[in-house]
Amino acid sequence: MKVGEESFDLEDVADNAEAVYEFVSGEMPNGANNIKSVLLKTTMGSPVEVEV
């Protein structure tokens, strides 16, 4: 899911990513326990695992 664009401040991207994480974990039966890992990547970049 897209959480930002190159023109966004890093804080805005982080806020958007956190909002997506909170929404997804809130929809899961066991909340965040259902999420094994979170990865972020740019269009052409390598994925980077986020510590939650």
mmCIF file as Biopython writes it, N, C-alpha, C and O atoms, coordinates in Angstrom:
data_model
#
loop_
_atom_site.group_PDB
_atom_site.id
_atom_site.type_symbol
_atom_site.label_atom_id
_atom_site.label_alt_id
_atom_site.label_comp_id
_atom_site.label_asym_id
_atom_site.label_entity_id
_atom_site.label_seq_id
_atom_site.pdbx_PDB_ins_code
_atom_site.Cartn_x
_atom_site.Cartn_y
_atom_site.Cartn_z
_atom_site.occupancy
_atom_site.B_iso_or_equiv
_atom_site.auth_seq_id
_atom_site.auth_asym_id
_atom_site.pdbx_PDB_model_num
ATOM 1   N N  . MET A ? 1  ? 0.836  -1.157  0.000  1.0 0.0 1  A 1 
ATOM 2   C CA . MET A ? 1  ? 0.000  0.000   0.000  1.0 0.0 1  A 1 
ATOM 3   C C  . MET A ? 1  ? 0.888  1.230   0.000  1.0 0.0 1  A 1 
ATOM 4   O O  . MET A ? 1  ? 1.889  1.277   0.714  1.0 0.0 1  A 1 
ATOM 5   N N  . LYS A ? 2  ? 0.536  2.199   -0.777 1.0 0.0 2  A 1 
ATOM 6   C CA . LYS A ? 2  ? 1.293  3.438   -0.868 1.0 0.0 2  A 1 
ATOM 7   C C  . LYS A ? 2  ? 1.023  4.295   0.369  1.0 0.0 2  A 1 
ATOM 8   O O  . LYS A ? 2  ? -0.130 4.550   0.715  1.0 0.0 2  A 1 
ATOM 9   N N  . VAL A ? 3  ? 2.098  4.738   1.032  1.0 0.0 3  A 1 
ATOM 10  C CA . VAL A ? 3  ? 1.948  5.574   2.225  1.0 0.0 3  A 1 
ATOM 11  C C  . VAL A ? 3  ? 2.572  6.953   2.056  1.0 0.0 3  A 1 
ATOM 12  O O  . VAL A ? 3  ? 2.544  7.764   2.982  1.0 0.0 3  A 1 
ATOM 13  N N  . GLY A ? 4  ? 3.127  7.222   0.895  1.0 0.0 4  A 1 
ATOM 14  C CA . GLY A ? 4  ? 3.719  8.529   0.687  1.0 0.0 4  A 1 
ATOM 15  C C  . GLY A ? 4  ? 4.317  8.680   -0.691 1.0 0.0 4  A 1 
ATOM 16  O O  . GLY A ? 4  ? 4.301  7.760   -1.508 1.0 0.0 4  A 1 
ATOM 17  N N  . GLU A ? 5  ? 4.849  9.875   -0.925 1.0 0.0 5  A 1 
ATOM 18  C CA . GLU A ? 5  ? 5.529  10.193  -2.168 1.0 0.0 5  A 1 
ATOM 19  C C  . GLU A ? 5  ? 6.876  10.818  -1.841 1.0 0.0 5  A 1 
ATOM 20  O O  . GLU A ? 5  ? 7.124  11.215  -0.703 1.0 0.0 5  A 1 
ATOM 21  N N  . GLU A ? 6  ? 7.724  10.901  -2.821 1.0 0.0 6  A 1 
ATOM 22  C CA . GLU A ? 6  ? 9.068  11.440  -2.617 1.0 0.0 6  A 1 
ATOM 23  C C  . GLU A ? 6  ? 9.033  12.861  -2.052 1.0 0.0 6  A 1 
ATOM 24  O O  . GLU A ? 6  ? 9.949  13.268  -1.337 1.0 0.0 6  A 1 
ATOM 25  N N  . SER A ? 7  ? 7.990  13.608  -2.368 1.0 0.0 7  A 1 
ATOM 26  C CA . SER A ? 7  ? 7.899  14.997  -1.914 1.0 0.0 7  A 1 
ATOM 27  C C  . SER A ? 7  ? 7.459  15.113  -0.449 1.0 0.0 7  A 1 
ATOM 28  O O  . SER A ? 7  ? 7.525  16.202  0.122  1.0 0.0 7  A 1 
ATOM 29  N N  . PHE A ? 8  ? 7.019  14.027  0.161  1.0 0.0 8  A 1 
ATOM 30  C CA . PHE A ? 8  ? 6.543  14.057  1.549  1.0 0.0 8  A 1 
ATOM 31  C C  . PHE A ? 8  ? 7.717  14.148  2.521  1.0 0.0 8  A 1 
ATOM 32  O O  . PHE A ? 8  ? 8.805  13.642  2.247  1.0 0.0 8  A 1 
ATOM 33  N N  . ASP A ? 9  ? 7.484  14.798  3.653  1.0 0.0 9  A 1 
ATOM 34  C CA . ASP A ? 9  ? 8.453  14.769  4.751  1.0 0.0 9  A 1 
ATOM 35  C C  . ASP A ? 9  ? 8.477  13.365  5.339  1.0 0.0 9  A 1 
ATOM 36  O O  . ASP A ? 9  ? 7.469  12.659  5.300  1.0 0.0 9  A 1 
ATOM 37  N N  . LEU A ? 10 ? 9.619  12.953  5.885  1.0 0.0 10 A 1 
ATOM 38  C CA . LEU A ? 10 ? 9.725  11.615  6.483  1.0 0.0 10 A 1 
ATOM 39  C C  . LEU A ? 10 ? 8.714  11.420  7.602  1.0 0.0 10 A 1 
ATOM 40  O O  . LEU A ? 10 ? 8.182  10.324  7.775  1.0 0.0 10 A 1 
ATOM 41  N N  . GLU A ? 11 ? 8.445  12.473  8.362  1.0 0.0 11 A 1 
ATOM 42  C CA . GLU A ? 11 ? 7.480  12.374  9.457  1.0 0.0 11 A 1 
ATOM 43  C C  . GLU A ? 11 ? 6.079  12.076  8.921  1.0 0.0 11 A 1 
ATOM 44  O O  . GLU A ? 11 ? 5.335  11.311  9.534  1.0 0.0 11 A 1 
ATOM 45  N N  . ASP A ? 12 ? 5.716  12.666  7.795  1.0 0.0 12 A 1 
ATOM 46  C CA . ASP A ? 12 ? 4.405  12.405  7.198  1.0 0.0 12 A 1 
ATOM 47  C C  . ASP A ? 12 ? 4.300  10.963  6.712  1.0 0.0 12 A 1 
ATOM 48  O O  . ASP A ? 12 ? 3.260  10.324  6.874  1.0 0.0 12 A 1 
ATOM 49  N N  . VAL A ? 13 ? 5.368  10.455  6.120  1.0 0.0 13 A 1 
ATOM 50  C CA . VAL A ? 13 ? 5.378  9.057   5.670  1.0 0.0 13 A 1 
ATOM 51  C C  . VAL A ? 13 ? 5.246  8.131   6.873  1.0 0.0 13 A 1 
ATOM 52  O O  . VAL A ? 13 ? 4.488  7.162   6.833  1.0 0.0 13 A 1 
ATOM 53  N N  . ALA A ? 14 ? 5.981  8.427   7.939  1.0 0.0 14 A 1 
ATOM 54  C CA . ALA A ? 14 ? 5.914  7.609   9.154  1.0 0.0 14 A 1 
ATOM 55  C C  . ALA A ? 14 ? 4.510  7.642   9.750  1.0 0.0 14 A 1 
ATOM 56  O O  . ALA A ? 14 ? 3.998  6.607   10.175 1.0 0.0 14 A 1 
ATOM 57  N N  . ASP A ? 15 ? 3.883  8.815   9.786  1.0 0.0 15 A 1 
ATOM 58  C CA . ASP A ? 15 ? 2.517  8.926   10.309 1.0 0.0 15 A 1 
ATOM 59  C C  . ASP A ? 15 ? 1.540  8.109   9.468  1.0 0.0 15 A 1 
ATOM 60  O O  . ASP A ? 15 ? 0.666  7.431   10.008 1.0 0.0 15 A 1 
ATOM 61  N N  . ASN A ? 16 ? 1.689  8.176   8.152  1.0 0.0 16 A 1 
ATOM 62  C CA . ASN A ? 16 ? 0.806  7.406   7.264  1.0 0.0 16 A 1 
ATOM 63  C C  . ASN A ? 16 ? 1.009  5.903   7.453  1.0 0.0 16 A 1 
ATOM 64  O O  . ASN A ? 16 ? 0.040  5.145   7.513  1.0 0.0 16 A 1 
ATOM 65  N N  . ALA A ? 17 ? 2.260  5.476   7.546  1.0 0.0 17 A 1 
ATOM 66  C CA . ALA A ? 17 ? 2.556  4.052   7.738  1.0 0.0 17 A 1 
ATOM 67  C C  . ALA A ? 17 ? 1.994  3.565   9.070  1.0 0.0 17 A 1 
ATOM 68  O O  . ALA A ? 17 ? 1.459  2.459   9.153  1.0 0.0 17 A 1 
ATOM 69  N N  . GLU A ? 18 ? 2.113  4.382   10.106 1.0 0.0 18 A 1 
ATOM 70  C CA . GLU A ? 18 ? 1.573  4.014   11.419 1.0 0.0 18 A 1 
ATOM 71  C C  . GLU A ? 18 ? 0.055  3.912   11.376 1.0 0.0 18 A 1 
ATOM 72  O O  . GLU A ? 18 ? -0.520 3.017   11.995 1.0 0.0 18 A 1 
ATOM 73  N N  . ALA A ? 19 ? -0.597 4.812   10.660 1.0 0.0 19 A 1 
ATOM 74  C CA . ALA A ? 19 ? -2.053 4.764   10.532 1.0 0.0 19 A 1 
ATOM 75  C C  . ALA A ? 19 ? -2.502 3.485   9.829  1.0 0.0 19 A 1 
ATOM 76  O O  . ALA A ? 19 ? -3.488 2.868   10.231 1.0 0.0 19 A 1 
ATOM 77  N N  . VAL A ? 20 ? -1.780 3.087   8.782  1.0 0.0 20 A 1 
ATOM 78  C CA . VAL A ? 20 ? -2.106 1.839   8.078  1.0 0.0 20 A 1 
ATOM 79  C C  . VAL A ? 20 ? -1.915 0.652   9.008  1.0 0.0 20 A 1 
ATOM 80  O O  . VAL A ? 20 ? -2.766 -0.236  9.062  1.0 0.0 20 A 1 
ATOM 81  N N  . TYR A ? 21 ? -0.803 0.627   9.745  1.0 0.0 21 A 1 
ATOM 82  C CA . TYR A ? 21 ? -0.531 -0.469  10.684 1.0 0.0 21 A 1 
ATOM 83  C C  . TYR A ? 21 ? -1.630 -0.567  11.734 1.0 0.0 21 A 1 
ATOM 84  O O  . TYR A ? 21 ? -2.127 -1.658  12.014 1.0 0.0 21 A 1 
ATOM 85  N N  . GLU A ? 22 ? -2.008 0.562   12.312 1.0 0.0 22 A 1 
ATOM 86  C CA . GLU A ? 22 ? -3.059 0.567   13.340 1.0 0.0 22 A 1 
ATOM 87  C C  . GLU A ? 22 ? -4.384 0.076   12.773 1.0 0.0 22 A 1 
ATOM 88  O O  . GLU A ? 22 ? -5.092 -0.683  13.434 1.0 0.0 22 A 1 
ATOM 89  N N  . PHE A ? 23 ? -4.730 0.496   11.559 1.0 0.0 23 A 1 
ATOM 90  C CA . PHE A ? 23 ? -5.980 0.060   10.947 1.0 0.0 23 A 1 
ATOM 91  C C  . PHE A ? 23 ? -5.971 -1.437  10.697 1.0 0.0 23 A 1 
ATOM 92  O O  . PHE A ? 23 ? -6.912 -2.143  11.059 1.0 0.0 23 A 1 
ATOM 93  N N  . VAL A ? 24 ? -4.892 -1.921  10.068 1.0 0.0 24 A 1 
ATOM 94  C CA . VAL A ? 24 ? -4.813 -3.352  9.738  1.0 0.0 24 A 1 
ATOM 95  C C  . VAL A ? 24 ? -4.829 -4.198  11.003 1.0 0.0 24 A 1 
ATOM 96  O O  . VAL A ? 24 ? -5.566 -5.181  11.076 1.0 0.0 24 A 1 
ATOM 97  N N  . SER A ? 25 ? -4.030 -3.831  11.999 1.0 0.0 25 A 1 
ATOM 98  C CA . SER A ? 25 ? -4.000 -4.626  13.230 1.0 0.0 25 A 1 
ATOM 99  C C  . SER A ? 25 ? -5.350 -4.566  13.950 1.0 0.0 25 A 1 
ATOM 100 O O  . SER A ? 25 ? -5.733 -5.531  14.612 1.0 0.0 25 A 1 
ATOM 101 N N  . GLY A ? 26 ? -6.065 -3.467  13.834 1.0 0.0 26 A 1 
ATOM 102 C CA . GLY A ? 26 ? -7.381 -3.353  14.448 1.0 0.0 26 A 1 
ATOM 103 C C  . GLY A ? 26 ? -8.435 -4.230  13.785 1.0 0.0 26 A 1 
ATOM 104 O O  . GLY A ? 26 ? -9.427 -4.593  14.416 1.0 0.0 26 A 1 
ATOM 105 N N  . GLU A ? 27 ? -8.227 -4.568  12.527 1.0 0.0 27 A 1 
ATOM 106 C CA . GLU A ? 27 ? -9.166 -5.414  11.791 1.0 0.0 27 A 1 
ATOM 107 C C  . GLU A ? 27 ? -8.888 -6.904  11.972 1.0 0.0 27 A 1 
ATOM 108 O O  . GLU A ? 27 ? -9.730 -7.730  11.621 1.0 0.0 27 A 1 
ATOM 109 N N  . MET A ? 28 ? -7.741 -7.257  12.506 1.0 0.0 28 A 1 
ATOM 110 C CA . MET A ? 28 ? -7.357 -8.659  12.678 1.0 0.0 28 A 1 
ATOM 111 C C  . MET A ? 28 ? -7.965 -9.220  13.955 1.0 0.0 28 A 1 
ATOM 112 O O  . MET A ? 28 ? -8.137 -8.495  14.935 1.0 0.0 28 A 1 
ATOM 113 N N  . PRO A ? 29 ? -8.292 -10.519 13.946 1.0 0.0 29 A 1 
ATOM 114 C CA . PRO A ? 29 ? -8.917 -11.123 15.129 1.0 0.0 29 A 1 
ATOM 115 C C  . PRO A ? 29 ? -8.039 -11.051 16.388 1.0 0.0 29 A 1 
ATOM 116 O O  . PRO A ? 29 ? -8.559 -10.878 17.489 1.0 0.0 29 A 1 
ATOM 117 N N  . ASN A ? 30 ? -6.737 -11.179 16.238 1.0 0.0 30 A 1 
ATOM 118 C CA . ASN A ? 30 ? -5.824 -11.126 17.387 1.0 0.0 30 A 1 
ATOM 119 C C  . ASN A ? 30 ? -4.973 -9.863  17.373 1.0 0.0 30 A 1 
ATOM 120 O O  . ASN A ? 30 ? -3.905 -9.825  17.985 1.0 0.0 30 A 1 
ATOM 121 N N  . GLY A ? 31 ? -5.432 -8.848  16.689 1.0 0.0 31 A 1 
ATOM 122 C CA . GLY A ? 31 ? -4.721 -7.579  16.648 1.0 0.0 31 A 1 
ATOM 123 C C  . GLY A ? 31 ? -3.330 -7.707  16.065 1.0 0.0 31 A 1 
ATOM 124 O O  . GLY A ? 31 ? -3.125 -8.413  15.077 1.0 0.0 31 A 1 
ATOM 125 N N  . ALA A ? 32 ? -2.378 -7.028  16.672 1.0 0.0 32 A 1 
ATOM 126 C CA . ALA A ? 32 ? -1.004 -7.009  16.168 1.0 0.0 32 A 1 
ATOM 127 C C  . ALA A ? 32 ? -0.337 -8.378  16.238 1.0 0.0 32 A 1 
ATOM 128 O O  . ALA A ? 32 ? 0.682  -8.593  15.582 1.0 0.0 32 A 1 
ATOM 129 N N  . ASN A ? 33 ? -0.888 -9.309  17.018 1.0 0.0 33 A 1 
ATOM 130 C CA . ASN A ? 33 ? -0.317 -10.662 17.097 1.0 0.0 33 A 1 
ATOM 131 C C  . ASN A ? 33 ? -0.413 -11.396 15.763 1.0 0.0 33 A 1 
ATOM 132 O O  . ASN A ? 33 ? 0.302  -12.375 15.547 1.0 0.0 33 A 1 
ATOM 133 N N  . ASN A ? 34 ? -1.293 -10.934 14.859 1.0 0.0 34 A 1 
ATOM 134 C CA . ASN A ? 34 ? -1.422 -11.549 13.540 1.0 0.0 34 A 1 
ATOM 135 C C  . ASN A ? 34 ? -0.397 -11.021 12.541 1.0 0.0 34 A 1 
ATOM 136 O O  . ASN A ? 34 ? -0.280 -11.566 11.444 1.0 0.0 34 A 1 
ATOM 137 N N  . ILE A ? 35 ? 0.335  -9.992  12.888 1.0 0.0 35 A 1 
ATOM 138 C CA . ILE A ? 35 ? 1.283  -9.379  11.959 1.0 0.0 35 A 1 
ATOM 139 C C  . ILE A ? 35 ? 2.687  -9.861  12.300 1.0 0.0 35 A 1 
ATOM 140 O O  . ILE A ? 35 ? 3.210  -9.588  13.381 1.0 0.0 35 A 1 
ATOM 141 N N  . LYS A ? 36 ? 3.289  -10.585 11.354 1.0 0.0 36 A 1 
ATOM 142 C CA . LYS A ? 36 ? 4.615  -11.152 11.586 1.0 0.0 36 A 1 
ATOM 143 C C  . LYS A ? 36 ? 5.714  -10.126 11.336 1.0 0.0 36 A 1 
ATOM 144 O O  . LYS A ? 36 ? 6.675  -10.053 12.102 1.0 0.0 36 A 1 
ATOM 145 N N  . SER A ? 37 ? 5.586  -9.337  10.277 1.0 0.0 37 A 1 
ATOM 146 C CA . SER A ? 37 ? 6.610  -8.345  9.963  1.0 0.0 37 A 1 
ATOM 147 C C  . SER A ? 37 ? 6.002  -7.215  9.144  1.0 0.0 37 A 1 
ATOM 148 O O  . SER A ? 37 ? 4.944  -7.361  8.531  1.0 0.0 37 A 1 
ATOM 149 N N  . VAL A ? 38 ? 6.697  -6.093  9.152  1.0 0.0 38 A 1 
ATOM 150 C CA . VAL A ? 38 ? 6.302  -4.920  8.379  1.0 0.0 38 A 1 
ATOM 151 C C  . VAL A ? 38 ? 7.521  -4.495  7.574  1.0 0.0 38 A 1 
ATOM 152 O O  . VAL A ? 38 ? 8.615  -4.339  8.116  1.0 0.0 38 A 1 
ATOM 153 N N  . LEU A ? 39 ? 7.319  -4.312  6.277  1.0 0.0 39 A 1 
ATOM 154 C CA . LEU A ? 39 ? 8.413  -3.905  5.400  1.0 0.0 39 A 1 
ATOM 155 C C  . LEU A ? 39 ? 8.008  -2.653  4.632  1.0 0.0 39 A 1 
ATOM 156 O O  . LEU A ? 39 ? 6.858  -2.511  4.217  1.0 0.0 39 A 1 
ATOM 157 N N  . LEU A ? 40 ? 8.967  -1.748  4.449  1.0 0.0 40 A 1 
ATOM 158 C CA . LEU A ? 40 ? 8.765  -0.557  3.633  1.0 0.0 40 A 1 
ATOM 159 C C  . LEU A ? 40 ? 9.768  -0.584  2.492  1.0 0.0 40 A 1 
ATOM 160 O O  . LEU A ? 40 ? 10.888 -1.070  2.651  1.0 0.0 40 A 1 
ATOM 161 N N  . LYS A ? 41 ? 9.363  -0.060  1.341  1.0 0.0 41 A 1 
ATOM 162 C CA . LYS A ? 41 ? 10.287 0.028   0.219  1.0 0.0 41 A 1 
ATOM 163 C C  . LYS A ? 41 ? 9.867  1.142   -0.711 1.0 0.0 41 A 1 
ATOM 164 O O  . LYS A ? 41 ? 8.697  1.517   -0.783 1.0 0.0 41 A 1 
ATOM 165 N N  . THR A ? 42 ? 10.852 1.660   -1.420 1.0 0.0 42 A 1 
ATOM 166 C CA . THR A ? 42 ? 10.562 2.614   -2.476 1.0 0.0 42 A 1 
ATOM 167 C C  . THR A ? 42 ? 10.219 1.825   -3.733 1.0 0.0 42 A 1 
ATOM 168 O O  . THR A ? 42 ? 10.365 0.603   -3.759 1.0 0.0 42 A 1 
ATOM 169 N N  . THR A ? 43 ? 9.773  2.504   -4.754 1.0 0.0 43 A 1 
ATOM 170 C CA . THR A ? 43 ? 9.364  1.818   -5.976 1.0 0.0 43 A 1 
ATOM 171 C C  . THR A ? 43 ? 10.461 0.925   -6.529 1.0 0.0 43 A 1 
ATOM 172 O O  . THR A ? 43 ? 10.202 -0.225  -6.885 1.0 0.0 43 A 1 
ATOM 173 N N  . MET A ? 44 ? 11.677 1.434   -6.605 1.0 0.0 44 A 1 
ATOM 174 C CA . MET A ? 44 ? 12.769 0.662   -7.194 1.0 0.0 44 A 1 
ATOM 175 C C  . MET A ? 44 ? 13.772 0.179   -6.143 1.0 0.0 44 A 1 
ATOM 176 O O  . MET A ? 44 ? 14.786 -0.424  -6.495 1.0 0.0 44 A 1 
ATOM 177 N N  . GLY A ? 45 ? 13.509 0.430   -4.879 1.0 0.0 45 A 1 
ATOM 178 C CA . GLY A ? 45 ? 14.464 0.074   -3.838 1.0 0.0 45 A 1 
ATOM 179 C C  . GLY A ? 45 ? 14.223 -1.288  -3.237 1.0 0.0 45 A 1 
ATOM 180 O O  . GLY A ? 45 ? 13.239 -1.961  -3.545 1.0 0.0 45 A 1 
ATOM 181 N N  . SER A ? 46 ? 15.131 -1.677  -2.383 1.0 0.0 46 A 1 
ATOM 182 C CA . SER A ? 46 ? 15.005 -2.933  -1.641 1.0 0.0 46 A 1 
ATOM 183 C C  . SER A ? 46 ? 14.120 -2.717  -0.428 1.0 0.0 46 A 1 
ATOM 184 O O  . SER A ? 46 ? 14.108 -1.624  0.137  1.0 0.0 46 A 1 
ATOM 185 N N  . PRO A ? 47 ? 13.374 -3.745  -0.013 1.0 0.0 47 A 1 
ATOM 186 C CA . PRO A ? 47 ? 12.546 -3.611  1.187  1.0 0.0 47 A 1 
ATOM 187 C C  . PRO A ? 47 ? 13.403 -3.498  2.463  1.0 0.0 47 A 1 
ATOM 188 O O  . PRO A ? 47 ? 14.494 -4.062  2.550  1.0 0.0 47 A 1 
ATOM 189 N N  . VAL A ? 48 ? 12.882 -2.763  3.430  1.0 0.0 48 A 1 
ATOM 190 C CA . VAL A ? 48 ? 13.547 -2.592  4.722  1.0 0.0 48 A 1 
ATOM 191 C C  . VAL A ? 48 ? 12.546 -2.983  5.799  1.0 0.0 48 A 1 
ATOM 192 O O  . VAL A ? 48 ? 11.432 -2.460  5.838  1.0 0.0 48 A 1 
ATOM 193 N N  . GLU A ? 49 ? 12.946 -3.905  6.675  1.0 0.0 49 A 1 
ATOM 194 C CA . GLU A ? 49 ? 12.054 -4.336  7.748  1.0 0.0 49 A 1 
ATOM 195 C C  . GLU A ? 49 ? 11.967 -3.255  8.822  1.0 0.0 49 A 1 
ATOM 196 O O  . GLU A ? 49 ? 12.974 -2.668  9.218  1.0 0.0 49 A 1 
ATOM 197 N N  . VAL A ? 50 ? 10.742 -3.008  9.284  1.0 0.0 50 A 1 
ATOM 198 C CA . VAL A ? 50 ? 10.486 -2.006  10.304 1.0 0.0 50 A 1 
ATOM 199 C C  . VAL A ? 50 ? 10.297 -2.720  11.635 1.0 0.0 50 A 1 
ATOM 200 O O  . VAL A ? 50 ? 9.527  -3.677  11.724 1.0 0.0 50 A 1 
ATOM 201 N N  . GLU A ? 51 ? 10.985 -2.267  12.658 1.0 0.0 51 A 1 
ATOM 202 C CA . GLU A ? 51 ? 10.784 -2.835  13.991 1.0 0.0 51 A 1 
ATOM 203 C C  . GLU A ? 51 ? 9.553  -2.181  14.598 1.0 0.0 51 A 1 
ATOM 204 O O  . GLU A ? 51 ? 9.456  -0.956  14.673 1.0 0.0 51 A 1 
ATOM 205 N N  . VAL A ? 52 ? 8.623  -3.006  15.026 1.0 0.0 52 A 1 
ATOM 206 C CA . VAL A ? 52 ? 7.359  -2.487  15.544 1.0 0.0 52 A 1 
ATOM 207 C C  . VAL A ? 52 ? 7.334  -2.534  17.050 1.0 0.0 52 A 1 
ATOM 208 O O  . VAL A ? 52 ? 6.345  -2.135  17.664 1.0 0.0 52 A 1 
#
